[in-house]
Amino acid sequence: MISRIRAVGLFWYDFVVGDDWRVAAAVVAGLAVTYGIAQAGVPSWWVLPVLVAFVLPWSLWRAVRRR
């Protein structure tokens, strides 16, 4: 039973974090910022597209630089 729970946990870790934990952390931070802005009553639909516009090129640059 423990091995199955561990396997499920490892699957979700690999699915969410994948190859780069920094991108996963940026997404979590972006969701937190979106939540905070929405709780303030300000439209927050724009936060995640802006985050993607910055994080995606940054991630690709880091991946290309490594090779």
N, C-alpha and C positions, 0 to 999 in steps of 0.2 A: 504494500500500500504506500509506503514512504517513497519507494522508487517511482511510482506513478505520479505522486504529488511533485516530486523533484523534477520529473520529466516535463510535466505541465508547466512548472515554474521556469525551467530552462527554455522551453518553447516560447513562452510569452516574453521572456527577457530578450531572446534572440529576435523575436518579431518586432518588439518595440524599439529596442536599442539598435539592433542590427550591427553594422560595421562601425558606426561612429556615435559614441555616446554624446558628443557635443551637439549634434543635430537633435537628438532626443531631448536633451536638456533645454535647447532653444525652443522646441515645440512646447514643452511643459511651461517654460517661462512665458511664452506667447499666450498660451491658454490662460495662465494666471493673470497676465496683464489685461487680456480681453475680459475676463471675469470682473476684475477690479474696475475697469472703465464702464462696463455695463451696469455694475452696481451703483455707480455714480450718476447714472441716468443719461449718459452720453452714448450716442451710437458707436458701437465698437466693431462693426462688420469689417472695417478696413485694417485692423491690426494684423490678422493672420496673413492676408495677401502681402502686406509690407514685410512681414517677417520672412515669408517665402522668397520675396524678391532679394533679400539680403543673405539669407542662410543658404539657399541653393547655389548661387555662384561661389560663395565662400567654401562650401563643401566640395564643389567640383574643383576649385583651385587647389585645395589641400590634397585631393585625390590625384590630380595630375602631377602636382609637385613631388609626391611620394615616389612616383614611377620613374 
